[in-house]
Structures are given as structure tokens and as C-alpha cells.
């Protein structure tokens, strides 16, 4: 029976209004949720367990306030919840993040890792492939279909000519797009059990960051829009779309 890991991340609600204060984003009044693509990864991990048995462990990286997304995963039905963190850390770059998550995957002896194709806050899409590279495992990205076999898993991924069906032997890291499943919702029993669940905390050895942020500069404000009334202004609209907006 496989040992299954799923990576989840705490991000601002995608419907939240993001405000900029000075040269920084103000997230003080933002609701925090599990990254939407991670919900599909979580469902994939649960489907894998239902098909072949095993244990599902949800892993996140962050300070104690990130426990909420782990409790949400527990309410869905994962077996273990782990947070990777050290109080000496602050903001980690992508290399440090991938190293820390890789350490946790090794610690629990996972054989397959599911994650979202990208996080809703950064949209980088580097975590899945980066963890796979550090583990020296196979990697399948942006999957839109998933089936389970005795020898491994079969996925459907976008290709230049359509969609490609690919067989993957384990161990492997699989990053999930939306559309191939409907993420389940927790029931009352699951929510109550999750409240009492114990979050395991793991530390990890990570390298020093090689990134230095010099400054933050907001993008320039857009020019005010134009309004045209009446059919007589159609030539002017067409000219504006062609010459100013460059869309036709």
C-alpha cells in the first residue's frame, strides 16, 4: 500500500480585495484559505488511497497560523498532518521551500507526492517539479486526468496536439490542474475530528537564500478609459482598437 503525501499551502482568498499600503501588500484583513489547485491535489491523494489503500499525509510549510489548512485537509480525511517550520526562518525563496518540503517527504518515506500545479499567491508553478528534481523522481505536471494501476499511475496531461496519456512508475511527484475531479467537502464528523487533531511539526536543513529584494515598485497606473456613444462613433472605436489598444 502506497505512502501518499499531498502538499498544501495557505494563501489569500482569491476573492479577497488586495490592498497596497506604501510599497507593500496589506494582507492584515484578508481571509486565508487552502490554495485552490491544492484542493484538487488533495482529492487526487484521497482517490489514490481509496483505489490502492495506504496512508495520506498532508504537508504544509509555514508558521503556526498555517495549521488551519492542515486541519481542513484532516477534515477531508487525511491520516497525518505535518507542518514544516523553524522559528528562525522568515520568508523563504523557492529553493529553500523546495528543500524543506523535500526533507519532509523523505522523513515520512512517501512514495508519491501530489500538489497543485501552482499556488494562488505566486503562480510560479515550480514546487512540484522542484521537489521531484531534488528527490530524483519522475514528475508529471498540470495533469487533467488520473487513473491508478498496480505498477504505478496513468495521467493525462496537455500536449501540443491535444492531450497525452502517460504511464508513470512510482515514486513520482504529480502536480494537478482542475477539471479531472470534484474536490470533496468535509462532513460534520470530519470537522469535529479535525479540531482535535495534532499537527506534527518538523524542522529541516535549508541553504542560505541567494535572493536579495532591493525594492518594490507598483506598476504604473493605467490611462483612463474612453467612452463612445452612438453609431456615428463606430469608425473612431475601430481606430482606437487598432491604433491604441492594438487588438485588431
Backbone as CSV, one residue per row, in Angstrom:
resi,resn,N_x,N_y,N_z,CA_x,CA_y,CA_z,C_x,C_y,C_z
1,UNK,0.849,-1.192,0.000,0.000,0.000,0.000,0.885,1.242,0.000
2,UNK,0.572,2.203,-0.861,1.460,3.366,-1.018,1.404,4.327,0.163
3,UNK,2.535,4.978,0.405,2.613,6.063,1.373,2.481,7.358,0.575
4,UNK,1.363,8.053,0.737,0.980,9.164,-0.129,1.138,10.495,0.609
5,UNK,1.774,11.464,-0.029,1.893,12.811,0.533,1.172,13.799,-0.374
6,UNK,0.575,14.815,0.224,-0.039,15.898,-0.544,0.433,17.212,0.054
7,UNK,0.926,18.109,-0.800,1.432,19.404,-0.367,0.313,20.436,-0.472
8,UNK,0.073,21.159,0.615,-0.970,22.182,0.625,-0.369,23.498,1.106
9,UNK,-0.966,24.599,0.673,-0.416,25.913,1.021,-1.525,26.866,1.432
10,UNK,-1.233,27.695,2.423,-2.137,28.746,2.889,-1.922,29.988,2.029
11,UNK,-3.003,30.474,1.410,-2.913,31.645,0.522,-4.092,32.578,0.799
12,UNK,-3.987,33.845,0.380,-5.140,34.737,0.495,-6.297,34.229,-0.365
13,UNK,-7.507,34.402,0.131,-8.699,34.040,-0.631,-8.650,34.722,-1.994
14,UNK,-8.896,33.958,-3.050,-8.806,34.506,-4.401,-9.889,35.557,-4.672
15,UNK,-10.918,35.608,-3.830,-11.969,36.627,-3.979,-11.709,37.861,-3.127
16,UNK,-10.629,37.840,-2.355,-10.350,38.961,-1.454,-9.854,40.179,-2.232
17,UNK,-10.154,41.344,-1.693,-9.636,42.587,-2.268,-8.248,42.840,-1.686
18,UNK,-7.266,42.879,-2.547,-5.880,43.069,-2.113,-5.549,44.558,-2.147
19,UNK,-5.091,45.081,-1.024,-4.754,46.496,-0.922,-3.246,46.670,-0.837
20,UNK,-2.758,47.794,-1.353,-1.349,48.132,-1.280,-1.188,49.309,-0.342
21,UNK,-0.336,49.137,0.659,-0.062,50.198,1.622,1.411,50.563,1.519
22,UNK,1.688,51.753,1.058,3.075,52.136,0.820,3.628,51.329,-0.339
23,UNK,4.723,50.619,-0.099,5.297,49.776,-1.143,5.090,48.297,-0.839
24,UNK,4.119,47.966,0.024,3.867,46.588,0.418,2.391,46.239,0.266
25,UNK,2.110,44.963,0.048,0.739,44.481,0.009,0.235,44.323,1.439
26,UNK,-0.937,44.862,1.704,-1.533,44.795,3.045,-2.481,43.598,3.105
27,UNK,-2.082,42.573,3.861,-2.887,41.351,3.975,-3.509,41.214,5.364
28,UNK,-3.547,42.298,6.116,-3.991,42.215,7.511,-5.461,41.835,7.643
29,UNK,-6.290,42.182,6.662,-7.726,41.894,6.753,-8.187,40.872,5.722
30,UNK,-7.255,40.093,5.220,-7.569,39.121,4.174,-7.901,37.763,4.780
31,UNK,-8.917,37.108,4.240,-9.237,35.747,4.643,-8.234,34.794,3.990
32,UNK,-7.769,33.799,4.747,-6.780,32.843,4.243,-7.435,31.488,4.025
33,UNK,-7.071,30.828,2.922,-7.679,29.552,2.549,-6.603,28.627,1.977
34,UNK,-6.982,27.381,1.730,-6.102,26.471,1.009,-6.061,26.875,-0.462
35,UNK,-4.878,26.872,-1.050,-4.739,27.231,-2.460,-5.659,26.345,-3.317
36,UNK,-6.459,26.929,-4.208,-7.475,26.155,-4.940,-6.952,24.926,-5.675
37,UNK,-5.807,25.024,-6.345,-5.288,23.846,-7.049,-4.873,22.742,-6.074
38,UNK,-4.505,23.127,-4.841,-4.159,22.115,-3.842,-5.378,21.290,-3.446
39,UNK,-6.572,21.857,-3.590,-7.784,21.097,-3.304,-7.917,19.920,-4.266
40,UNK,-7.519,20.129,-5.516,-7.546,19.029,-6.487,-6.465,18.000,-6.172
41,UNK,-5.312,18.480,-5.723,-4.248,17.556,-5.323,-4.684,16.711,-4.131
42,UNK,-5.375,17.339,-3.182,-5.874,16.622,-2.011,-6.886,15.556,-2.427
43,UNK,-7.765,15.916,-3.339,-8.737,14.934,-3.824,-8.038,13.788,-4.550
44,UNK,-7.003,14.096,-5.332,-6.252,13.043,-6.025,-5.612,12.083,-5.033
45,UNK,-5.054,12.634,-3.956,-4.435,11.790,-2.929,-5.469,10.884,-2.274
46,UNK,-6.659,11.410,-1.984,-7.716,10.594,-1.387,-8.213,9.531,-2.365
47,UNK,-8.306,9.874,-3.643,-8.687,8.895,-4.658,-7.661,7.768,-4.726
48,UNK,-6.381,8.127,-4.627,-5.308,7.128,-4.662,-5.455,6.167,-3.478
49,UNK,-5.716,6.702,-2.301,-5.889,5.850,-1.121,-7.093,4.929,-1.285
50,UNK,-8.191,5.458,-1.807,-9.390,4.651,-1.982,-9.186,3.553,-3.013
51,UNK,-8.322,3.806,-3.999,-8.078,2.814,-5.044,-7.091,1.734,-4.612
52,UNK,-6.072,2.118,-3.817,-4.995,1.178,-3.515,-4.665,1.070,-2.034
53,UNK,-5.419,1.755,-1.176,-5.094,1.743,0.246,-3.943,2.676,0.543
54,UNK,-3.360,2.538,1.721,-2.218,3.353,2.089,-2.563,4.429,3.093
55,UNK,-1.634,5.350,3.295,-1.748,6.434,4.264,-1.526,7.754,3.536
56,UNK,-2.376,8.735,3.808,-2.243,10.061,3.196,-1.771,11.049,4.247
57,UNK,-0.681,11.745,3.945,-0.130,12.763,4.842,-0.171,14.117,4.143
58,UNK,-0.818,15.090,4.771,-0.832,16.459,4.246,0.333,17.229,4.859
59,UNK,1.080,17.931,4.024,2.261,18.666,4.458,2.134,20.117,4.016
60,UNK,2.424,21.031,4.931,2.495,22.442,4.565,3.771,23.036,5.124
61,UNK,4.126,24.200,4.615,5.314,24.914,5.075,4.870,26.264,5.605
62,UNK,5.225,26.577,6.864,4.861,27.883,7.373,4.761,27.925,8.878
63,UNK,4.438,29.097,9.383,4.297,29.357,10.813,2.998,28.734,11.339
64,UNK,2.753,28.788,12.658,1.581,28.123,13.246,0.239,28.514,12.632
65,UNK,0.106,29.734,12.117,-1.181,30.114,11.529,-1.533,29.271,10.303
66,UNK,-0.570,28.546,9.764,-0.825,27.669,8.619,-1.483,26.351,9.024
67,UNK,-1.621,26.109,10.331,-2.272,24.882,10.795,-3.688,24.756,10.260
68,UNK,-4.336,25.890,9.974,-5.729,25.869,9.525,-5.896,25.043,8.255
69,UNK,-5.001,25.185,7.283,-5.170,24.420,6.045,-4.930,22.935,6.296
70,UNK,-4.077,22.609,7.262,-3.871,21.207,7.613,-5.115,20.623,8.275
71,UNK,-5.751,21.414,9.144,-6.988,20.956,9.771,-8.082,20.776,8.718
72,UNK,-8.089,21.649,7.711,-9.059,21.487,6.618,-8.817,20.177,5.880
73,UNK,-7.553,19.839,5.650,-7.221,18.572,4.990,-7.601,17.387,5.870
74,UNK,-7.378,17.527,7.167,-7.756,16.470,8.105,-9.256,16.240,8.087
75,UNK,-10.027,17.301,7.985,-11.481,17.178,7.940,-11.942,16.422,6.703
76,UNK,-11.151,16.503,5.630,-11.472,15.756,4.411,-11.198,14.267,4.599
77,UNK,-10.191,13.926,5.429,-9.931,12.516,5.682,-8.486,12.071,5.609
78,UNK,-7.514,13.004,5.544,-6.120,12.570,5.527,-5.763,11.968,6.884
79,UNK,-4.728,11.143,6.899,-4.369,10.414,8.114,-3.422,11.198,9.017
80,UNK,-2.451,11.920,8.431,-1.473,12.685,9.211,-1.407,14.104,8.671
81,UNK,-1.082,15.053,9.543,-0.895,16.441,9.113,0.426,16.948,9.683
82,UNK,1.264,17.475,8.793,2.620,17.881,9.164,2.883,19.297,8.679
83,UNK,3.454,20.097,9.569,3.888,21.454,9.209,5.402,21.527,9.333
84,UNK,6.045,22.022,8.293,7.497,22.148,8.272,7.849,23.594,8.589
85,UNK,8.617,23.797,9.671,8.940,25.177,10.047,10.010,25.204,11.120
86,UNK,10.735,26.313,11.142,11.694,26.618,12.196,11.517,28.096,12.517
87,UNK,11.431,28.440,13.793,11.166,29.825,14.180,12.265,30.794,13.756
88,UNK,13.415,30.271,13.368,14.486,31.146,12.888,14.276,31.549,11.423
89,UNK,13.337,30.901,10.732,13.075,31.223,9.332,12.172,32.443,9.240
90,UNK,12.256,33.132,8.121,11.308,34.200,7.821,10.665,33.856,6.479
91,UNK,10.783,34.716,5.498,10.267,34.386,4.170,11.312,33.549,3.431
92,UNK,10.868,32.413,2.881,11.779,31.525,2.176,11.634,31.696,0.673
93,UNK,12.745,31.587,-0.046,12.665,31.618,-1.500,12.273,30.233,-2.008
94,UNK,12.089,30.100,-3.320,11.589,28.846,-3.880,12.561,27.690,-3.650
95,UNK,13.863,27.962,-3.719,14.847,26.909,-3.492,14.778,26.406,-2.052
96,UNK,14.694,27.311,-1.091,14.592,26.920,0.307,13.287,26.167,0.577
97,UNK,12.208,26.638,-0.026,10.911,25.978,0.144,10.956,24.551,-0.357
98,UNK,11.498,24.359,-1.550,11.556,23.020,-2.123,12.474,22.101,-1.328
99,UNK,13.567,22.641,-0.797,14.463,21.835,0.030,13.768,21.397,1.315
100,UNK,13.026,22.302,1.950,12.335,21.979,3.195,11.245,20.939,2.956
101,UNK,10.473,21.092,1.886,9.415,20.130,1.591,9.994,18.773,1.207
102,UNK,11.083,18.785,0.484,11.749,17.525,0.122,12.193,16.772,1.368
103,UNK,12.713,17.511,2.341,13.139,16.894,3.595,11.971,16.206,4.290
104,UNK,10.802,16.854,4.297,9.628,16.270,4.936,9.154,15.030,4.197
105,UNK,9.185,15.068,2.872,8.768,13.906,2.073,9.669,12.708,2.362
106,UNK,10.960,12.965,2.470,11.888,11.898,2.807,11.651,11.384,4.223
107,UNK,11.352,12.296,5.133,11.167,11.937,6.539,10.031,10.929,6.715
108,UNK,8.961,11.078,5.936,7.813,10.176,6.075,7.874,9.004,5.092
109,UNK,8.952,8.940,4.307,9.145,7.839,3.341,7.987,7.738,2.347
110,UNK,7.547,8.876,1.849,6.458,8.884,0.870,6.912,8.273,-0.444
111,UNK,5.966,7.684,-1.162,6.248,7.074,-2.461,5.632,7.848,-3.619
112,UNK,4.685,8.716,-3.309,4.079,9.564,-4.334,3.664,10.861,-3.656
113,UNK,3.862,11.980,-4.363,3.526,13.304,-3.846,2.575,13.975,-4.823
114,UNK,1.455,14.473,-4.301,0.528,15.270,-5.093,0.601,16.722,-4.630
115,UNK,0.489,17.654,-5.578,0.457,19.077,-5.244,-0.318,19.807,-6.324
116,UNK,-0.717,21.048,-6.042,-1.367,21.855,-7.058,-0.370,22.297,-8.116
117,UNK,-0.862,22.599,-9.308,0.056,22.979,-10.393,0.752,24.303,-10.093
118,UNK,0.108,25.156,-9.290,0.724,26.421,-8.869,-0.067,26.944,-7.683
119,UNK,0.573,27.817,-6.919,-0.097,28.431,-5.772,-0.809,29.698,-6.219
120,UNK,-1.943,29.992,-5.581,-2.750,31.131,-5.996,-2.078,32.465,-5.713
121,UNK,-1.106,32.495,-4.793,-0.483,33.781,-4.466,0.695,34.110,-5.380
122,UNK,1.538,33.139,-5.674,2.715,33.417,-6.510,2.536,32.983,-7.963
123,UNK,1.802,31.894,-8.189,1.593,31.399,-9.549,2.855,30.891,-10.217
124,UNK,3.888,30.561,-9.434,5.174,30.183,-10.018,5.140,28.799,-10.659
125,UNK,4.460,27.852,-10.035,4.382,26.503,-10.590,5.677,25.727,-10.519
126,UNK,6.577,26.101,-9.595,7.888,25.453,-9.545,8.017,24.397,-8.455
127,UNK,7.073,24.348,-7.506,7.249,23.474,-6.353,7.254,22.001,-6.738
128,UNK,6.255,21.557,-7.499,6.190,20.151,-7.880,7.426,19.675,-8.624
129,UNK,7.769,20.305,-9.757,8.973,19.900,-10.470,10.247,20.051,-9.641
130,UNK,10.302,21.099,-8.796,11.497,21.311,-7.978,11.687,20.218,-6.947
131,UNK,10.599,19.803,-6.286,10.687,18.710,-5.318,11.052,17.415,-6.027
132,UNK,10.459,17.172,-7.194,10.777,15.952,-7.952,12.257,15.905,-8.321
133,UNK,12.809,17.053,-8.725,14.225,17.099,-9.090,15.110,16.770,-7.895
134,UNK,14.778,17.306,-6.745,15.601,17.069,-5.553,15.468,15.639,-5.025
135,UNK,14.317,15.017,-5.290,14.127,13.622,-4.909,14.664,12.663,-5.967
136,UNK,14.934,13.186,-7.169,15.323,12.370,-8.321,14.198,11.394,-8.672
137,UNK,12.966,11.921,-8.664,11.780,11.137,-9.000,11.217,11.583,-10.344
138,UNK,10.317,10.752,-10.884,9.556,11.148,-12.062,8.628,12.303,-11.693
139,UNK,8.262,13.105,-12.698,7.398,14.261,-12.454,6.383,14.379,-13.576
140,UNK,5.123,14.592,-13.195,4.056,14.860,-14.167,3.387,16.164,-13.760
141,UNK,3.324,17.120,-14.667,2.820,18.447,-14.316,1.506,18.756,-15.024
142,UNK,0.659,19.519,-14.336,-0.600,20.038,-14.895,-1.533,18.925,-15.360
143,UNK,-1.625,17.838,-14.602,-2.441,16.711,-15.052,-3.915,17.092,-15.058
144,UNK,-4.662,16.534,-16.006,-6.106,16.765,-16.104,-6.865,15.448,-16.128
145,UNK,-6.169,14.355,-15.830,-6.789,13.038,-15.750,-5.903,12.117,-14.945
146,UNK,-6.504,11.144,-14.242,-5.732,10.299,-13.334,-6.403,8.944,-13.180
147,UNK,-5.615,7.870,-13.367,-6.071,6.505,-13.137,-4.971,5.758,-12.400
148,UNK,-5.358,4.721,-11.681,-4.413,4.001,-10.834,-4.236,2.572,-11.331
149,UNK,-2.978,2.134,-11.368,-2.630,0.791,-11.823,-1.712,0.148,-10.801
150,UNK,-1.572,-1.168,-10.887,-0.714,-1.889,-9.940,0.733,-1.431,-10.027
151,UNK,1.190,-1.093,-11.231,2.590,-0.731,-11.428,2.866,0.752,-11.244
152,UNK,1.820,1.545,-11.075,2.013,2.986,-10.934,0.722,3.723,-11.175
153,UNK,0.800,4.863,-11.837,-0.394,5.647,-12.152,-0.343,6.068,-13.621
154,UNK,-1.515,6.357,-14.156,-1.612,6.841,-15.529,-2.268,8.206,-15.495
155,UNK,-1.652,9.178,-16.151,-2.154,10.545,-16.111,-2.414,11.057,-17.514
156,UNK,-3.269,12.053,-17.602,-3.499,12.768,-18.852,-2.974,14.180,-18.665
157,UNK,-2.108,14.606,-19.574,-1.502,15.935,-19.494,-1.688,16.652,-20.822
158,UNK,-1.787,17.984,-20.797,-1.896,18.738,-22.050,-0.645,18.553,-22.909
159,UNK,-0.863,18.440,-24.210,0.241,18.316,-25.165,-0.015,19.257,-26.341
160,UNK,1.002,19.411,-27.190,0.899,20.365,-28.299,-0.248,20.015,-29.243
161,UNK,-0.512,18.724,-29.422,-1.541,18.297,-30.362,-2.841,17.896,-29.689
162,UNK,-2.966,18.124,-28.402,-4.178,17.746,-27.683,-3.841,17.349,-26.263
163,UNK,-4.216,16.137,-25.873,-3.886,15.596,-24.560,-3.115,14.294,-24.712
164,UNK,-2.162,14.073,-23.816,-1.337,12.858,-23.869,-1.618,12.003,-22.638
165,UNK,-1.783,10.700,-22.851,-1.955,9.741,-21.759,-0.593,9.104,-21.480
166,UNK,-0.130,9.234,-20.246,1.227,8.820,-19.898,1.220,7.947,-18.658
167,UNK,1.921,6.834,-18.699,2.088,5.984,-17.539,3.316,6.406,-16.739
168,UNK,3.193,6.439,-15.419,4.286,6.864,-14.549,4.510,5.812,-13.478
169,UNK,5.736,5.365,-13.367,6.097,4.439,-12.303,6.434,5.236,-11.046
170,UNK,6.059,4.701,-9.905,6.382,5.361,-8.643,7.796,5.015,-8.217
171,UNK,8.474,5.912,-7.486,7.975,7.150,-6.887,7.863,8.282,-7.902
172,UNK,6.944,9.205,-7.639,6.711,10.302,-8.568,6.062,11.478,-7.845
173,UNK,6.217,12.656,-8.442,5.538,13.868,-7.989,4.555,14.270,-9.074
174,UNK,3.304,14.509,-8.687,2.242,14.814,-9.642,1.609,16.145,-9.268
175,UNK,1.676,17.129,-10.161,1.021,18.416,-9.912,-0.287,18.465,-10.689
176,UNK,-1.338,18.938,-10.026,-2.702,18.773,-10.520,-3.319,20.085,-10.997
177,UNK,-3.945,20.018,-12.152,-4.781,21.097,-12.653,-6.224,20.789,-12.245
178,UNK,-7.134,21.676,-12.533,-8.535,21.434,-12.210,-9.201,20.654,-13.340
179,UNK,-10.389,20.132,-13.052,-11.211,19.551,-14.103,-11.332,18.041,-14.090
180,UNK,-10.367,17.319,-13.508,-10.435,15.856,-13.579,-11.209,15.264,-12.405
181,UNK,-11.543,16.069,-11.405,-12.277,15.573,-10.250,-12.987,16.736,-9.583
182,UNK,-13.888,16.409,-8.679,-14.579,17.422,-7.889,-14.120,17.288,-6.447
183,UNK,-13.379,18.279,-5.924,-12.903,18.175,-4.545,-14.062,17.969,-3.566
184,UNK,-13.899,17.002,-2.688,-14.958,16.713,-1.717,-14.975,17.761,-0.606
185,UNK,-16.113,17.846,0.052,-16.291,18.764,1.173,-16.328,17.962,2.475
186,UNK,-15.840,18.546,3.563,-15.855,17.814,4.831,-17.259,17.705,5.397
187,UNK,-17.513,16.613,6.141,-18.775,16.496,6.853,-18.586,16.950,8.300
188,UNK,-19.659,16.968,9.059,-19.599,17.472,10.428,-18.651,16.628,11.277
189,UNK,-18.715,15.308,11.114,-17.837,14.430,11.888,-16.377,14.736,11.586
190,UNK,-16.051,14.920,10.296,-14.680,15.230,9.923,-14.200,16.539,10.495
191,UNK,-15.063,17.547,10.494,-14.699,18.860,11.044,-14.422,18.765,12.537
192,UNK,-15.255,18.021,13.256,-15.067,17.890,14.699,-13.788,17.124,15.020
193,UNK,-13.493,16.077,14.259,-12.261,15.317,14.469,-11.033,16.171,14.156
194,UNK,-11.141,17.016,13.132,-10.010,17.854,12.732,-9.654,18.866,13.812
195,UNK,-10.657,19.351,14.551,-10.390,20.325,15.609,-9.487,19.742,16.689
196,UNK,-9.590,18.436,16.922,-8.798,17.789,17.969,-7.503,17.190,17.434
197,UNK,-7.298,17.274,16.127,-6.128,16.637,15.514,-4.838,17.344,15.926
198,UNK,-3.777,16.554,16.081,-2.469,17.088,16.466,-1.619,17.326,15.223
199,UNK,-1.134,18.535,15.073,-0.250,18.864,13.959,1.185,18.493,14.343
200,UNK,1.823,17.669,13.530,3.229,17.329,13.758,4.094,18.424,13.126
201,UNK,5.117,18.841,13.838,5.999,19.899,13.337,7.383,19.323,13.086
202,UNK,7.878,19.521,11.879,9.205,19.046,11.505,10.090,20.229,11.133
203,UNK,11.350,20.136,11.491,12.341,21.115,11.045,13.073,20.552,9.832
204,UNK,13.893,21.356,9.213,14.648,20.907,8.049,15.886,21.767,7.892
205,UNK,16.892,21.195,7.260,18.102,21.940,6.930,17.909,22.588,5.566
206,UNK,18.047,23.907,5.505,17.897,24.610,4.231,19.103,25.505,3.997
207,UNK,19.450,25.767,2.737,20.588,26.638,2.449,20.237,28.099,2.661
208,UNK,21.237,28.939,2.731,21.011,30.381,2.801,20.381,30.855,1.494
209,UNK,19.549,31.866,1.585,18.882,32.379,0.396,19.878,33.081,-0.520
210,UNK,19.713,32.871,-1.805,20.560,33.557,-2.779,19.853,34.736,-3.418
211,UNK,18.702,35.135,-2.857,17.894,36.218,-3.427,17.872,37.401,-2.470
212,UNK,18.081,38.585,-3.003,18.021,39.810,-2.207,17.053,40.783,-2.877
213,UNK,15.941,41.082,-2.203,14.948,42.012,-2.750,15.416,43.439,-2.478
214,UNK,15.669,44.173,-3.528,16.173,45.535,-3.400,15.048,46.515,-3.128
215,UNK,13.944,46.404,-3.862,12.835,47.337,-3.679,11.582,46.760,-4.311
216,UNK,10.425,47.330,-3.939,9.135,47.005,-4.539,8.627,48.251,-5.254
217,UNK,8.232,48.116,-6.507,7.718,49.256,-7.259,6.374,48.894,-7.875
218,UNK,5.286,49.579,-7.496,3.973,49.290,-8.099,4.009,49.579,-9.593
219,UNK,3.207,48.869,-10.385,3.151,49.160,-11.822,2.532,50.523,-12.064
220,UNK,2.813,51.152,-13.185,2.229,52.470,-13.471,0.714,52.370,-13.596
221,UNK,0.023,53.437,-13.214,-1.428,53.454,-13.327,-1.848,53.457,-14.790
222,UNK,-2.953,52.751,-15.053,-3.462,52.702,-16.418,-4.101,54.042,-16.785
223,UNK,-4.055,54.350,-18.060,-4.701,55.576,-18.544,-6.211,55.440,-18.400
224,UNK,-6.924,56.533,-18.176,-8.385,56.452,-18.046,-9.030,55.932,-19.322
225,UNK,-10.147,55.232,-19.160,-10.843,54.669,-20.309,-11.544,55.733,-21.139
226,UNK,-11.972,55.342,-22.333,-12.680,56.255,-23.223,-14.103,55.746,-23.434
227,UNK,-15.030,56.651,-23.601,-16.431,56.306,-23.820,-16.891,56.866,-25.161
228,UNK,-17.557,56.022,-25.945,-18.081,56.443,-27.243,-19.573,56.130,-27.272
229,UNK,-20.393,57.084,-27.649,-21.837,56.891,-27.715,-22.314,57.054,-29.152
230,UNK,-23.218,56.152,-29.547,-23.859,56.304,-30.846,-23.122,55.613,-31.973
231,UNK,-23.904,55.248,-33.014,-23.353,54.521,-34.156,-22.381,55.366,-34.968
232,UNK,-22.512,56.675,-34.901,-21.623,57.537,-35.684,-20.169,57.445,-35.203
233,UNK,-19.972,56.928,-33.995,-18.614,56.835,-33.450,-17.937,55.487,-33.721
234,UNK,-18.605,54.615,-34.495,-18.014,53.303,-34.790,-16.636,53.430,-35.441
235,UNK,-16.435,54.281,-36.427,-15.074,54.415,-37.004,-14.034,54.830,-35.974
236,UNK,-14.426,55.697,-35.052,-13.478,56.130,-34.019,-13.145,54.974,-33.074
237,UNK,-14.134,54.136,-32.744,-13.892,52.970,-31.886,-12.944,51.995,-32.574
238,UNK,-13.200,51.719,-33.854,-12.344,50.805,-34.606,-10.916,51.335,-34.666
239,UNK,-10.773,52.634,-34.910,-9.435,53.233,-34.976,-8.724,53.135,-33.636
240,UNK,-9.471,53.350,-32.529,-8.860,53.259,-31.200,-8.424,51.838,-30.889
241,UNK,-9.248,50.860,-31.263,-8.893,49.456,-31.016,-7.668,49.056,-31.829
242,UNK,-7.563,49.611,-33.055,-6.446,49.241,-33.925,-5.169,49.999,-33.548
243,UNK,-5.265,51.282,-33.327,-4.072,52.098,-33.161,-3.608,52.228,-31.699
244,UNK,-4.580,52.284,-30.767,-4.215,52.488,-29.356,-4.119,51.181,-28.575
245,UNK,-5.141,50.325,-28.752,-5.151,49.072,-27.979,-4.417,47.936,-28.680
246,UNK,-4.224,48.065,-30.010,-3.543,47.026,-30.800,-4.196,45.646,-30.648
247,UNK,-5.545,45.636,-30.683,-6.249,44.363,-30.555,-6.853,43.897,-31.869
248,UNK,-6.879,44.751,-32.882,-7.359,44.332,-34.193,-6.405,44.852,-35.258
